[in-house]
Amino acid sequence: KSFAEGVERTNEPAAVWSSGTAGDINGVLESTDLYSESSIAALEGNLDAQAGGSAYDFDALLALVCNYRFFPSRFNVDNVCTALSLAIKQYPATDFNMLLCQVPAPRAEEESIARLVRLADLMESARFHDIWADS
């Protein structure tokens, strides 16, 4: 079950998970500590694994971006861009928009995020020629 489907949570602290592997990330996603600063390292490790070709896990990406919203001092624009880039590849699923909604508005205006928003808009409107012209 995914987190969004109401997985039962454990009480183990997220700090025990650090490698970001599938088993580890499932433990974090099922933990009562999911939306705490201590889970960010494991979620970032999972993001790196997904960017390296591991299986796509939207729930882990969403948890990471939400944690960046809850802990603004830990916000990492490069990681948010990586998460958004992974999500945009799931089009026509709405993963990109769901992640983007969790990014604070001032941060969403940063150039690297704004470029991804423009790319998503062009993809959604099937303006593929414009995508290549912009890149």
LUMSENU-390746 format. One line per field, with one value per residue: residue number from 0; residue in one letter; x, y, z of N, C-alpha, C, O in turn. Coordinates in Angstrom, 2 decimals, decimal comma. Each point is the difference from the previous one (the first is absolute). Example, Ala and Ser with C-alpha at 12.3 -4.5 7.8 and 13.67 -1.06 7.14 Angstrom:
k	[0|1]
r	[a|s]
n.xx	[13,19|-1,39]
n.yy	[-5,69|1,07]
n.zz	[7,80|-1,38]
ca.xx	[-0,89|0,82]
ca.yy	[1,19|1,19]
ca.zz	[0,00|0,06]
c.xx	[0,90|-0,77]
c.yy	[1,20|1,09]
c.zz	[0,00|0,73]
o.xx	[1,04|0,51]
o.yy	[-0,02|1,11]
o.zz	[0,66|0,17]
//
This chain:
k	[0|1|2|3|4|5|6|7|8|9|10|11|12|13|14|15|16|17|18|19|20|21|22|23|24|25|26|27|28|29|30|31|32|33|34|35|36|37|38|39|40|41|42|43|44|45|46|47|48|49|50|51|52|53|54|55|56|57|58|59|60|61|62|63|64|65|66|67|68|69|70|71|72|73|74|75|76|77|78|79|80|81|82|83|84|85|86|87|88|89|90|91|92|93|94|95|96|97|98|99|100|101|102|103|104|105|106|107|108|109|110|111|112|113|114|115|116|117|118|119|120|121|122|123|124|125|126|127|128|129|130|131|132|133|134]
r	[k|s|f|a|e|g|v|e|r|t|n|e|p|a|a|v|w|s|s|g|t|a|g|d|i|n|g|v|l|e|s|t|d|l|y|s|e|s|s|i|a|a|l|e|g|n|l|d|a|q|a|g|g|s|a|y|d|f|d|a|l|l|a|l|v|c|n|y|r|f|f|p|s|r|f|n|v|d|n|v|c|t|a|l|s|l|a|i|k|q|y|p|a|t|d|f|n|m|l|l|c|q|v|p|a|p|r|a|e|e|e|s|i|a|r|l|v|r|l|a|d|l|m|e|s|a|r|f|h|d|i|w|a|d|s]
n.xx	[0,83|-1,55|1,81|0,55|1,32|1,48|1,86|-0,17|-0,80|2,00|0,59|0,10|1,63|-0,90|0,04|-1,86|-1,44|1,32|-0,56|-1,73|0,96|0,12|1,69|1,98|0,33|0,49|2,13|1,41|0,14|1,38|1,78|0,22|1,68|-1,86|-1,73|1,74|0,42|-1,07|-1,99|0,38|0,93|-1,41|-1,06|1,23|0,05|-1,82|0,01|1,30|-0,96|-1,38|0,96|0,24|-2,04|0,53|-0,50|-1,30|0,86|-1,88|-0,65|1,24|-0,73|-1,72|0,45|0,90|-1,19|-1,03|1,18|0,09|-1,75|0,07|1,18|-1,31|0,00|-1,89|-1,19|-1,02|0,89|2,01|0,12|0,03|1,93|1,41|-0,27|0,72|2,19|0,55|-0,17|1,71|1,65|-0,71|1,25|-2,01|1,62|-1,43|1,00|0,13|-1,81|-0,12|1,27|-0,64|-1,55|1,41|-0,13|1,47|-1,97|0,17|-0,75|-2,20|0,24|0,29|1,82|1,37|-0,42|0,92|2,19|0,53|0,18|1,88|1,81|0,04|0,77|2,22|1,04|-0,05|1,57|1,17|0,77|-0,70|-1,50|-2,07|-1,10|-0,70|-2,05|-1,59|-0,33]
n.yy	[-1,19|1,03|1,28|0,24|-1,79|1,60|0,65|-2,23|1,24|0,53|-1,45|-1,50|0,15|1,99|0,81|-1,08|1,61|-1,58|-2,15|0,04|-1,43|-1,42|-1,46|0,61|-0,11|-2,11|-0,62|0,58|-1,18|-1,66|1,15|-0,68|-1,38|-1,10|0,41|-1,32|1,50|-0,85|0,93|1,97|-0,20|-0,57|1,68|1,02|-0,99|0,38|1,90|0,08|-0,83|1,33|1,44|-1,17|0,82|1,10|-1,85|0,04|1,87|-0,54|-2,11|-1,46|-0,54|-1,42|-2,17|-1,00|-0,63|-1,96|-1,86|-0,50|-1,26|-2,23|-0,86|1,76|-0,36|-1,19|1,91|-1,67|2,06|-0,08|0,28|2,13|1,15|-0,37|1,05|2,12|0,18|-0,26|1,80|1,44|-0,91|1,13|1,68|0,69|-1,42|-0,47|-1,84|0,02|-0,59|-2,22|-0,83|0,00|-1,59|-1,65|0,35|0,15|0,94|0,58|-1,64|0,17|1,58|-1,53|1,30|-0,45|1,23|2,01|-0,27|-0,41|1,83|1,24|-0,69|0,44|2,05|0,29|-0,62|1,32|1,59|-1,57|1,11|-1,84|0,63|0,33|-1,96|-0,88|0,74|-1,12|-1,87]
n.zz	[0,00|-1,21|-0,22|-2,16|-0,14|0,53|-1,06|0,26|1,68|-0,89|1,61|-1,68|1,56|-0,54|2,07|0,64|-0,58|-0,84|0,21|1,42|1,44|-1,74|0,14|-0,86|-2,21|-0,60|0,26|-1,63|-1,91|0,64|-0,67|2,13|-0,52|-0,62|1,37|-0,58|1,58|1,78|-0,45|1,01|2,02|1,66|1,05|1,57|2,02|1,27|1,18|1,83|1,86|1,18|1,41|1,91|0,42|1,88|1,15|-1,83|0,93|-1,13|0,41|-1,18|-2,07|-0,24|0,24|-1,81|-1,78|0,26|-0,41|-2,17|-0,60|0,26|-1,71|0,50|2,20|0,15|0,20|-1,12|-0,20|0,93|2,23|0,73|-0,15|1,70|1,97|0,16|0,50|2,16|1,33|-0,20|1,23|1,79|-0,82|0,57|0,50|1,62|-0,78|-2,24|-1,20|-0,33|-1,67|-2,14|-0,21|-0,55|-2,22|1,69|0,55|2,14|1,33|0,47|1,56|1,62|-0,20|1,70|1,82|0,36|0,44|2,14|1,28|-0,10|1,14|2,19|0,54|0,08|1,90|1,81|-0,28|1,14|1,79|-1,08|-1,50|0,81|-0,09|-1,96|-0,49|1,13|-1,17]
ca.xx	[-0,83|0,74|-0,35|-1,25|-1,09|-0,20|0,82|0,20|1,30|0,74|0,47|1,45|0,46|0,51|1,45|0,63|0,09|0,85|0,54|-0,95|-0,39|-1,44|-0,42|0,15|-0,94|-1,32|-0,03|-0,18|-1,34|-0,97|0,35|-0,68|1,02|0,14|0,10|0,91|1,29|0,88|-0,23|0,44|1,20|-0,40|-0,77|0,96|0,72|-0,89|-0,04|1,22|-0,16|-0,95|0,67|0,98|-0,64|-0,85|-1,44|-0,66|-0,83|-0,58|-0,25|1,25|0,27|-0,95|0,40|1,18|-0,36|-0,79|0,92|0,67|-0,97|-0,12|1,31|0,55|1,46|0,55|-0,41|1,10|-0,60|0,47|-0,77|-1,38|0,04|0,15|-1,30|-0,93|0,41|-0,47|-1,46|-0,46|0,11|-1,17|-1,12|-1,03|-0,36|0,05|1,04|0,74|-0,83|-0,16|1,23|0,15|-0,89|0,64|1,14|-0,45|-0,07|1,24|1,02|-0,42|0,38|1,44|0,19|0,05|-1,34|-0,86|0,26|-0,71|-1,43|-0,23|0,09|-1,22|-1,09|0,16|-0,34|-1,44|-0,72|0,53|0,80|1,29|0,98|0,43|0,87|1,36|0,47|0,35|1,12]
ca.yy	[1,19|1,26|0,89|0,67|-0,95|-0,16|-1,06|0,10|0,59|-0,53|1,05|0,07|1,28|-0,04|0,11|-1,30|-0,28|1,03|-0,30|0,34|-1,15|-0,24|-0,47|1,09|1,08|-0,47|0,21|1,44|0,39|-0,58|0,48|1,19|1,05|0,35|1,44|0,58|0,34|-1,18|-0,88|0,64|-0,65|-1,25|0,36|0,51|-1,17|-0,66|0,85|-0,30|-1,34|0,11|0,73|-0,92|-1,06|-0,88|0,09|1,26|-0,08|1,32|0,28|0,46|1,35|0,90|0,17|0,86|1,38|0,49|0,29|1,26|1,06|0,09|0,38|0,84|0,12|-1,19|0,02|-0,19|0,23|-1,04|-1,22|0,23|-0,10|-1,41|-0,64|0,47|-0,61|-1,39|0,01|0,44|-1,16|-0,86|0,59|0,97|0,00|1,35|0,03|1,27|1,06|-0,25|0,42|1,44|0,63|-0,02|0,92|1,35|0,87|0,73|-0,95|-0,47|1,02|-0,09|-0,28|-1,42|-0,58|0,66|-0,64|-1,29|0,31|0,34|-1,26|-0,76|0,67|-0,30|-1,42|-0,18|0,57|-0,69|0,93|-0,67|0,79|1,07|-0,60|-0,09|1,36|0,60|-0,67]
ca.zz	[0,00|0,03|1,10|-0,34|0,22|1,43|0,59|1,43|0,28|1,14|0,89|-0,03|-0,52|-1,37|0,01|-0,17|-1,43|-0,59|-1,32|-1,04|-0,80|-0,01|1,32|0,95|-0,26|0,43|1,45|0,24|-0,44|0,93|1,33|0,52|-0,09|-1,41|-0,20|0,99|-0,58|0,04|-1,14|-1,24|-0,55|-0,67|-1,18|-0,98|-0,51|-0,94|-1,19|-0,76|-0,59|-1,11|-1,08|-0,56|-0,76|0,81|-0,27|0,31|1,20|0,18|1,41|0,59|-0,51|0,63|1,40|0,04|-0,33|1,14|1,10|-0,32|0,31|1,46|0,55|-1,09|0,06|-0,66|-1,41|-0,94|-1,32|-0,93|0,25|-0,44|-1,46|-0,34|0,25|-1,03|-1,27|0,02|-0,07|-1,33|-0,89|0,21|-0,74|0,37|1,42|0,58|1,04|-0,05|0,59|1,44|0,66|-0,13|0,97|1,31|-0,01|0,33|-1,18|-0,32|-0,45|-1,32|-0,96|-0,28|-1,43|-0,36|0,16|-1,00|-1,30|-0,01|-0,11|-1,41|-0,74|0,26|-0,72|-1,42|-0,20|0,19|-1,14|-1,19|-0,80|0,07|-0,74|0,91|1,04|-0,54|-0,25|1,30|0,66]
c.xx	[0,88|-0,47|-1,37|-1,20|-0,19|0,75|0,08|1,42|0,66|0,46|1,51|0,45|0,63|1,51|0,69|0,14|0,85|0,44|-0,94|-0,40|-1,50|-0,51|0,07|-1,08|-1,42|-0,16|-0,23|-1,42|-1,09|0,20|-0,87|0,92|0,15|0,20|0,77|1,34|0,93|-0,19|0,57|1,20|-0,35|-0,76|0,90|0,82|-0,84|-0,12|1,23|-0,09|-0,96|0,63|1,03|-0,61|-0,83|-1,46|-0,57|-0,92|-0,54|-0,19|1,26|0,34|-0,91|0,38|1,22|-0,37|-0,86|0,91|0,79|-0,92|-0,09|1,29|0,74|1,52|0,69|-0,33|1,21|-0,57|0,44|-0,79|-1,45|-0,06|0,14|-1,33|-1,01|0,33|-0,43|-1,51|-0,51|0,07|-1,17|-1,23|-0,66|-0,47|0,21|1,06|0,72|-0,80|-0,18|1,26|0,13|-0,88|0,60|1,20|-0,52|0,12|1,29|1,11|-0,33|0,38|1,50|0,19|-0,05|-1,36|-0,93|0,21|-0,73|-1,51|-0,33|0,05|-1,28|-1,19|0,07|-0,36|-1,51|-0,80|0,51|0,75|1,46|1,08|0,56|0,90|1,44|0,56|0,45|1,26|1,32]
c.yy	[1,25|0,82|0,63|-0,92|-0,31|-1,15|0,20|0,47|-0,68|1,17|0,12|1,33|-0,15|0,05|-1,34|-0,38|1,06|-0,28|0,35|-1,17|-0,24|-0,45|1,10|1,05|-0,43|0,17|1,45|0,41|-0,53|0,50|1,19|1,21|0,53|1,48|0,64|0,23|-1,21|-0,93|0,56|-0,71|-1,29|0,30|0,56|-1,14|-0,76|0,80|-0,26|-1,36|0,04|0,72|-0,87|-1,19|-0,97|0,25|1,33|-0,19|1,39|0,35|0,52|1,42|1,01|0,27|0,92|1,46|0,60|0,34|1,28|1,18|0,20|0,49|0,85|0,15|-1,18|-0,04|-0,08|0,08|-1,06|-1,29|0,15|-0,10|-1,44|-0,72|0,41|-0,61|-1,46|-0,06|0,39|-1,16|-0,95|0,52|-1,08|-0,09|1,41|0,15|1,33|1,10|-0,21|0,38|1,51|0,74|0,05|0,94|1,40|0,93|0,77|-0,91|-0,50|1,01|0,00|-0,55|-1,48|-0,67|0,59|-0,60|-1,34|0,22|0,34|-1,26|-0,83|0,61|-0,30|-1,44|-0,21|0,55|-0,56|0,93|-0,50|0,76|1,12|-0,53|-0,02|1,39|0,67|-0,61|0,34]
c.zz	[0,00|1,19|-0,25|0,24|1,48|0,63|1,51|0,26|1,20|0,85|0,01|-0,57|-1,38|-0,03|-0,20|-1,46|-0,65|-1,42|-1,14|-0,89|0,12|1,36|1,04|-0,21|0,35|1,50|0,35|-0,33|0,94|1,42|0,42|-0,08|-1,43|-0,22|1,13|-0,68|-0,06|-1,20|-1,31|-0,62|-0,75|-1,28|-1,10|-0,59|-1,01|-1,29|-0,87|-0,68|-1,18|-1,19|-0,69|-0,71|0,81|-0,33|0,50|1,20|0,31|1,47|0,70|-0,47|0,68|1,46|0,10|-0,26|1,12|1,18|-0,26|0,29|1,52|0,67|-1,03|0,03|-0,69|-1,49|-0,91|-1,40|-1,01|0,19|-0,43|-1,53|-0,46|0,20|-1,07|-1,36|-0,09|-0,18|-1,39|-1,00|0,12|-0,74|-0,85|1,45|0,56|1,09|0,06|0,71|1,50|0,77|-0,01|1,00|1,41|0,09|0,34|-1,21|-0,28|-0,52|-1,40|-1,09|-0,31|-1,41|-0,35|0,13|-1,06|-1,39|-0,11|-0,12|-1,45|-0,87|0,17|-0,74|-1,50|-0,32|0,06|-1,18|-1,33|-0,95|0,00|-0,76|0,88|1,11|-0,49|-0,27|1,29|0,60|-0,57]
o.xx	[1,09|-1,04|-0,80|-1,12|-0,78|-0,58|0,12|0,94|-0,68|-0,09|0,57|-0,58|0,67|0,60|1,17|0,75|-0,29|0,44|0,45|-0,62|-0,65|-1,01|-0,90|-0,59|-0,80|-1,07|-0,76|-0,64|-1,08|-0,77|-0,44|-0,43|0,95|0,90|-0,51|0,32|0,88|0,88|0,05|0,04|0,53|0,19|-0,21|0,31|0,52|-0,06|-0,13|0,42|0,26|-0,21|0,30|0,72|-0,60|-0,34|0,39|-0,78|0,67|0,24|-0,08|0,48|0,45|-0,06|0,06|0,42|0,15|-0,20|0,27|0,46|-0,07|-0,05|0,92|0,61|1,18|0,42|0,96|-0,64|-0,79|-0,37|-0,60|-0,94|-0,61|-0,41|-0,74|-0,89|-0,44|-0,52|-1,01|-0,75|-0,14|-1,08|0,72|-0,98|0,77|-0,05|0,23|0,53|-0,02|-0,09|0,36|0,38|-0,43|0,54|-0,91|0,98|0,45|0,80|0,90|0,03|0,46|-0,78|-0,68|-0,35|-0,81|-0,95|-0,54|-0,69|-1,02|-0,84|-0,53|-0,84|-1,02|-0,63|-0,57|-1,06|-0,35|-0,06|0,90|1,16|1,19|0,88|0,91|1,21|0,94|0,67|1,03]
o.yy	[0,00|-0,28|0,14|0,49|-0,89|-0,78|1,13|-0,40|-0,51|1,15|0,75|0,47|-0,99|-0,37|-0,03|-0,92|1,19|0,92|0,13|0,20|0,58|0,51|0,15|0,48|0,83|0,36|0,31|0,72|0,57|-0,35|0,79|1,13|0,73|0,41|0,87|-0,62|-0,08|-0,82|-0,71|-0,19|-0,25|-0,67|-0,26|0,01|-0,49|-0,58|-0,14|-0,15|-0,61|-0,40|0,19|-0,87|-0,92|0,97|0,51|-0,96|0,81|1,14|0,90|0,82|1,08|1,13|0,85|0,88|1,18|1,02|0,76|1,07|1,13|0,60|-0,50|0,23|0,10|-0,92|0,75|-0,93|-0,39|-0,65|-0,94|-0,59|-0,41|-0,79|-0,84|-0,33|-0,46|-0,87|-0,53|-0,02|-0,92|-0,58|-0,78|0,66|0,78|0,93|0,53|0,71|0,97|0,55|0,61|1,06|0,81|0,21|0,50|-0,07|0,03|0,40|-0,28|-0,35|0,72|-0,83|-0,38|-0,85|-0,72|-0,12|-0,34|-0,79|-0,45|-0,18|-0,54|-0,72|-0,25|-0,29|-0,71|-0,53|0,51|-0,16|0,67|0,00|0,29|0,72|0,41|0,21|0,80|0,65|-0,50]
o.zz	[0,58|0,58|0,92|0,16|0,34|0,76|0,48|-0,69|0,89|-0,42|0,80|-0,97|-0,30|-1,01|-0,39|-0,32|0,13|-0,68|-1,14|-1,04|0,87|0,48|0,82|0,97|0,43|0,48|0,92|0,76|0,08|0,89|-0,83|0,21|-0,29|-0,73|0,72|-1,02|-0,86|-0,27|-1,00|-1,21|-1,08|-1,01|-1,18|-1,19|-1,00|-1,08|-1,22|-1,15|-1,04|-1,14|-1,17|-0,49|-0,56|-0,67|1,05|0,04|0,65|0,40|0,83|0,78|0,38|0,46|0,90|0,75|0,33|0,67|0,93|0,40|0,48|1,07|-0,66|-1,04|-0,35|-0,70|0,16|-0,47|-0,85|-0,97|-0,53|-0,54|-0,99|-0,86|-0,51|-0,78|-1,05|-0,69|-0,46|-0,98|-0,80|0,09|-0,63|0,35|-0,55|0,80|1,09|0,85|0,76|1,10|1,01|0,50|0,82|1,09|-0,67|-0,74|-1,15|-0,84|-0,79|-1,18|-0,89|-0,47|-0,95|-0,82|-0,59|-0,77|-1,06|-0,65|-0,53|-0,89|-0,97|-0,55|-0,63|-1,02|-0,82|-0,34|-1,07|-1,22|0,51|0,42|-0,03|0,49|0,73|0,12|-0,01|0,80|0,47]
//
